Amino acid sequence: MAKVGYVDVTPAVDDAYFKYLQPSDRFVFSRIIKKQTLFSYKKKKGLSQKSLLPQVAEVWATFSPEEKALWATVASYSNLTGWRLFVQDQCLRIVNDMEGSAVPSELHQSHVGLVHIEAPASEAKIVQYHPHFYYVSKKVPKTKSQYAPVLVNEDFTLPLTISLNYSSDLTSVAEGSFAKFYAHVWHSYQGADRETDLTIDLDPQSGWTSGEATLTDVLGYVVRYDLYFHFSGLQGEFYFDNVSAEHSAQNWVRDPFCKDINQGFTRAFYQIPKHWAGVILPEGSYFESIYKDFD
């Protein structure tokens, strides 16, 4: 087998090259592998039998135009089409052995974030860091499954608006209990470092609802911010979705739709920070993304 350090593909052979070859593990053990383009009848049959799309399509076909329009409306909150959101949602139901179809909601779609607190724990705190520079994982355009680390320059400016949708079933077990989602903002004034919190107080007992807060001005100039969920003196479960921290006309929250809030990155993606990291997570508390039915 020939080993090379670099391949310069000329435009004349570009189409033929990518028709039959593809990169594999570009970072740790970079190599080129054969692209599988021909499938036997047996393999095609096996692939179709593994696919959940036929089952999903059968259910979708029974929906009225009004039901499909409702899915399309709800899907806009997740930057998807109605069909794509339904496929995502229905596949999760099938995999989790759940009957029927979900009722589409504007407040949560598909996966949601969960913070769970039970005895002996009565407190939990998680953070999403937002330094000036950090890496994120981005899908490589025109590829099916390739991702690459991309450096983000988050030039923080005010106003800052934070918001979320949430549902909570938390019980107070200590005096002075609280639940809050907040942005901790660092700013500088007359040579001194200062800190300001932009806070949304969360109702410990609530069905799905929304919260929003805006910070328009601080003393001096802003430096950076981090996002926190903090629960103290409480036990139970807290669910959230559609998280936003908007400034400079953009939502900067990583994983705003809670597909995998506890996702970690390894190997060539080691420099990418976790979507959310534990600050206070005693035994009995944890956080993750889940799929479930809500009343």
Backbone torsions as a table, in degrees:
resi	resn	phi	psi	omega
1	MET	NA	130.4	179.5
2	ALA	-76.1	139.8	177.2
3	LYS	-119.4	129.1	-179.6
4	VAL	-130.5	158.2	179.6
5	GLY	-96.1	-21.8	-176.0
6	TYR	-158.2	139.9	178.3
7	VAL	-125.1	124.0	177.5
8	ASP	-105.2	104.2	-176.8
9	VAL	-85.6	122.0	179.7
10	THR	-80.2	154.2	179.6
11	PRO	-55.7	-29.0	-176.7
12	ALA	-66.8	-31.1	-178.0
13	VAL	-112.8	9.0	-176.1
14	ASP	-58.0	-49.9	-177.4
15	ASP	-63.1	-45.3	-178.8
16	ALA	-66.0	-38.2	-178.6
17	TYR	-61.3	-51.8	-176.2
18	PHE	-78.8	-9.6	175.6
19	LYS	-73.7	-34.1	-173.9
20	TYR	-113.3	-13.5	-176.8
21	LEU	-127.3	157.4	178.0
22	GLN	-151.6	151.1	177.7
23	PRO	-75.3	152.2	177.4
24	SER	-139.4	125.7	-179.2
25	ASP	48.6	73.1	-171.0
26	ARG	-70.1	-15.3	-169.1
27	PHE	-104.4	-52.5	-174.3
28	VAL	-82.3	-48.7	179.2
29	PHE	-134.4	77.4	-172.8
30	SER	-64.2	131.3	179.1
31	ARG	-161.9	164.5	177.0
32	ILE	-110.0	133.8	179.1
33	ILE	-124.0	164.1	179.6
34	LYS	-71.7	136.5	176.2
35	LYS	-86.7	126.7	-178.0
36	GLN	-82.3	110.8	-176.5
37	THR	-110.8	-21.7	-179.0
38	LEU	-110.5	130.3	-179.9
39	PHE	-122.6	137.4	176.5
40	SER	-69.8	163.4	178.0
41	TYR	-59.1	-39.8	-179.5
42	LYS	-63.6	-40.8	-178.8
43	LYS	-71.0	-39.4	177.5
44	LYS	-61.1	-41.8	179.9
45	LYS	-64.8	-39.5	179.2
46	GLY	-65.3	-40.0	179.3
47	LEU	-65.2	-42.5	-179.4
48	SER	-66.9	-33.4	179.4
49	GLN	-70.9	-28.5	179.2
50	LYS	-79.2	-23.1	-175.9
51	SER	-71.8	140.2	176.8
52	LEU	-93.8	-4.9	-176.1
53	LEU	-59.7	-41.0	178.3
54	PRO	-58.6	-41.1	177.9
55	GLN	-64.4	-42.9	-178.8
56	VAL	-65.6	-42.0	-179.0
57	ALA	-63.3	-35.6	178.7
58	GLU	-62.9	-41.5	179.1
59	VAL	-68.2	-43.5	-179.1
60	TRP	-60.2	-36.4	-178.0
61	ALA	-66.5	-21.0	179.6
62	THR	-83.7	-9.5	-177.6
63	PHE	-76.1	145.4	174.5
64	SER	-77.7	163.6	176.5
65	PRO	-57.0	-33.1	179.5
66	GLU	-68.0	-40.1	178.5
67	GLU	-66.7	-40.8	178.2
68	LYS	-65.6	-37.2	178.5
69	ALA	-65.4	-35.7	178.0
70	LEU	-65.7	-41.9	176.3
71	TRP	-61.6	-38.9	179.5
72	ALA	-64.9	-39.9	179.1
73	THR	-64.2	-46.5	-179.7
74	VAL	-65.6	-38.5	-177.4
75	ALA	-63.7	-24.8	-179.2
76	SER	-62.3	-25.6	178.7
77	TYR	-72.7	-19.7	179.5
78	SER	-108.0	10.5	-178.8
79	ASN	60.0	37.4	178.7
80	LEU	-125.6	169.9	169.4
81	THR	-87.1	164.3	179.0
82	GLY	-59.5	-42.0	-179.9
83	TRP	-63.9	-45.6	-177.7
84	ARG	-65.4	-39.8	177.7
85	LEU	-65.9	-40.4	179.8
86	PHE	-65.1	-41.3	177.4
87	VAL	-59.4	-47.3	179.7
88	GLN	-59.6	-46.7	-176.4
89	ASP	-69.6	-46.0	-176.3
90	GLN	-68.6	-35.8	176.8
91	CYS	-62.6	-39.2	177.0
92	LEU	-63.9	-37.1	178.1
93	ARG	-65.9	-42.5	-179.7
94	ILE	-64.3	-46.0	-179.1
95	VAL	-62.3	-34.0	-178.5
96	ASN	-94.0	14.0	177.1
97	ASP	55.6	43.9	178.5
98	MET	-106.5	135.2	-176.3
99	GLU	-83.4	160.6	174.6
100	GLY	68.8	-161.4	-179.9
101	SER	-126.5	155.0	-179.8
102	ALA	-72.5	154.5	170.9
103	VAL	-89.0	116.1	-175.9
104	PRO	-62.3	138.6	-178.3
105	SER	-130.6	142.9	176.8
106	GLU	-76.2	-14.4	-174.5
107	LEU	-96.3	-19.9	177.1
108	HIS	-155.3	146.0	-178.8
109	GLN	-139.0	129.3	174.2
110	SER	57.1	-122.8	179.3
111	HIS	-67.1	149.3	171.5
112	VAL	-133.5	159.2	175.7
113	GLY	-83.5	145.2	179.2
114	LEU	-129.6	132.0	167.1
115	VAL	-115.7	119.9	-175.7
116	HIS	-113.5	131.9	179.6
117	ILE	-133.9	122.2	176.0
118	GLU	-140.1	162.8	-178.8
119	ALA	-55.9	140.1	10.5
120	PRO	-85.4	0.8	-178.3
121	ALA	-77.4	149.9	172.1
122	SER	-141.3	14.2	-178.4
123	GLU	-149.6	147.7	173.7
124	ALA	-153.9	144.0	179.2
125	LYS	-147.7	126.3	177.9
126	ILE	-127.0	156.9	-174.2
127	VAL	-137.2	148.8	166.9
128	GLN	-120.3	114.9	-175.1
129	TYR	-80.5	142.3	178.1
130	HIS	-133.7	70.5	173.6
131	PRO	-70.5	176.6	-179.1
132	HIS	-65.0	-39.7	179.5
133	PHE	-124.8	135.4	174.7
134	TYR	-161.6	164.4	-180.0
135	TYR	-100.4	149.1	171.8
136	VAL	-132.1	163.4	177.2
137	SER	-96.2	121.8	-178.3
138	LYS	-122.8	141.1	176.5
139	LYS	-68.9	137.1	178.5
140	VAL	-75.9	124.7	-179.1
141	PRO	-57.3	145.2	176.0
142	LYS	66.7	22.3	173.3
143	THR	-124.7	159.9	-177.9
144	LYS	-84.1	-39.4	-172.3
145	SER	-144.9	15.9	-178.7
146	GLN	-89.6	137.6	176.1
147	TYR	-126.2	156.3	179.8
148	ALA	-142.1	146.7	174.5
149	PRO	-72.4	132.4	-177.9
150	VAL	-126.0	130.4	179.6
151	LEU	-77.5	128.4	179.6
152	VAL	-108.2	132.8	173.6
153	ASN	-106.8	98.7	-179.3
154	GLU	-92.8	93.9	-178.7
155	ASP	-82.3	95.9	-170.4
156	PHE	-75.2	125.9	175.7
157	THR	-138.6	153.5	174.7
158	LEU	-91.1	154.5	7.7
159	PRO	-78.0	153.1	174.9
160	LEU	-115.5	126.6	177.4
161	THR	-118.7	123.3	175.7
162	ILE	-110.4	146.1	-179.5
163	SER	-157.2	163.5	177.2
164	LEU	-166.7	162.3	167.3
165	ASN	-110.2	141.5	-176.1
166	TYR	-153.6	160.2	172.5
167	SER	-137.3	140.2	-173.7
168	SER	-139.4	144.7	173.8
169	ASP	-138.0	74.1	-174.5
170	LEU	-116.8	138.7	-179.3
171	THR	-116.1	133.2	179.0
172	SER	-72.7	131.9	178.5
173	VAL	-123.7	6.0	179.9
174	ALA	-156.0	153.8	176.9
175	GLU	-65.8	147.8	178.0
176	GLY	74.0	21.6	-178.9
177	SER	-66.9	151.6	178.3
178	PHE	-156.9	159.0	173.7
179	ALA	-137.8	129.5	-177.7
180	LYS	-152.6	152.5	171.2
181	PHE	-118.4	127.8	-174.7
182	TYR	-150.7	159.2	172.5
183	ALA	-107.4	124.8	177.4
184	HIS	-95.9	112.6	-171.8
185	VAL	-106.8	128.0	173.7
186	TRP	-97.6	134.9	175.6
187	HIS	-145.2	165.5	-174.5
188	SER	-126.1	135.2	179.5
189	TYR	-143.9	123.0	179.0
190	GLN	53.6	42.1	175.7
191	GLY	80.2	2.8	-179.3
192	ALA	-113.2	139.4	176.7
193	ASP	-79.5	133.7	-179.6
194	ARG	-129.3	159.9	-178.0
195	GLU	-135.1	139.4	178.8
196	THR	-136.2	137.5	177.3
197	ASP	-104.6	130.5	171.6
198	LEU	-103.3	110.8	-164.5
199	THR	-119.5	139.2	166.8
200	ILE	-112.6	113.6	176.4
201	ASP	-76.5	127.7	-174.7
202	LEU	-98.5	135.9	177.5
203	ASP	-73.4	122.6	-178.1
204	PRO	-64.8	-27.2	179.4
205	GLN	-125.2	104.1	-175.7
206	SER	-158.5	143.0	165.6
207	GLY	-74.4	-175.2	-176.4
208	TRP	-61.6	126.3	-179.8
209	THR	-148.6	179.6	-177.0
210	SER	-123.3	155.3	174.4
211	GLY	-141.3	146.6	-178.2
212	GLU	-152.3	145.5	176.1
213	ALA	-149.9	150.3	-176.5
214	THR	-132.8	135.7	173.8
215	LEU	-111.9	120.1	-174.5
216	THR	-104.4	-23.5	-174.1
217	ASP	-157.8	147.3	172.7
218	VAL	-139.9	165.1	175.1
219	LEU	-67.3	133.8	177.7
220	GLY	76.6	-145.1	-178.4
221	TYR	-120.1	146.9	-176.7
222	VAL	-79.4	150.0	-178.7
223	VAL	-112.4	-56.8	-178.4
224	ARG	-165.9	179.0	177.3
225	TYR	-152.2	160.3	170.1
226	ASP	-132.4	155.7	-179.2
227	LEU	-107.2	139.0	-177.5
228	TYR	-134.8	143.7	159.4
229	PHE	-108.8	129.7	-179.1
230	HIS	-136.6	125.5	178.6
231	PHE	-125.4	128.5	-178.0
232	SER	-136.1	136.2	179.7
233	GLY	68.5	25.2	-175.8
234	LEU	-130.7	152.7	171.8
235	GLN	-137.1	147.0	-179.4
236	GLY	137.3	-150.3	-176.9
237	GLU	-131.4	142.8	179.5
238	PHE	-130.2	127.8	-178.5
239	TYR	-115.2	144.9	179.3
240	PHE	-149.6	157.7	180.0
241	ASP	-158.7	167.4	176.3
242	ASN	51.1	55.4	-178.8
243	VAL	-82.6	139.9	-177.2
244	SER	-139.7	139.6	168.7
245	ALA	-134.0	95.9	-170.1
246	GLU	-104.6	126.1	168.2
247	HIS	-151.2	159.2	-177.4
248	SER	55.2	34.1	176.1
249	ALA	62.5	32.2	-179.0
250	GLN	-149.3	143.8	173.2
251	ASN	-86.8	119.1	-174.5
252	TRP	-100.0	4.3	179.3
253	VAL	-68.2	134.1	175.1
254	ARG	-86.3	132.5	-175.3
255	ASP	58.9	56.7	-177.8
256	PRO	-65.4	-22.5	-178.0
257	PHE	-100.4	11.7	169.4
258	CYS	58.9	41.7	176.8
259	LYS	-68.9	-35.9	177.9
260	ASP	-160.2	82.0	-172.3
261	ILE	-70.6	-18.9	-179.3
262	ASN	-104.9	22.9	-176.4
263	GLN	-70.7	132.7	174.2
264	GLY	-112.1	160.4	-177.0
265	PHE	-123.0	139.0	-176.2
266	THR	-132.4	-177.1	177.9
267	ARG	53.2	-126.5	-176.0
268	ALA	-69.8	-11.1	-178.9
269	PHE	-103.9	19.3	-174.4
270	TYR	-61.4	-26.4	-175.7
271	GLN	-79.6	-4.7	-179.9
272	ILE	-83.6	124.6	179.5
273	PRO	-71.0	153.0	175.9
274	LYS	-61.0	151.2	177.2
275	HIS	-57.6	-49.7	173.8
276	TRP	-134.0	142.5	-178.7
277	ALA	-125.8	146.0	179.6
278	GLY	-75.5	132.6	173.1
279	VAL	-105.3	-48.7	174.1
280	ILE	-127.9	107.5	179.5
281	LEU	-139.9	76.4	178.7
282	PRO	-69.9	170.0	178.4
283	GLU	-56.7	130.3	-177.3
284	GLY	104.7	-6.0	178.8
285	SER	-123.5	145.6	176.7
286	TYR	-161.1	169.5	176.1
287	PHE	-140.6	146.9	-178.4
288	GLU	-166.7	173.4	172.0
289	SER	-98.4	138.3	-178.9
290	ILE	-138.4	167.3	171.0
291	TYR	-124.4	129.8	178.6
292	LYS	-157.2	164.1	173.7
293	ASP	-84.2	141.6	174.5
294	PHE	-119.2	141.6	178.9
295	ASP	-69.3	NA	NA
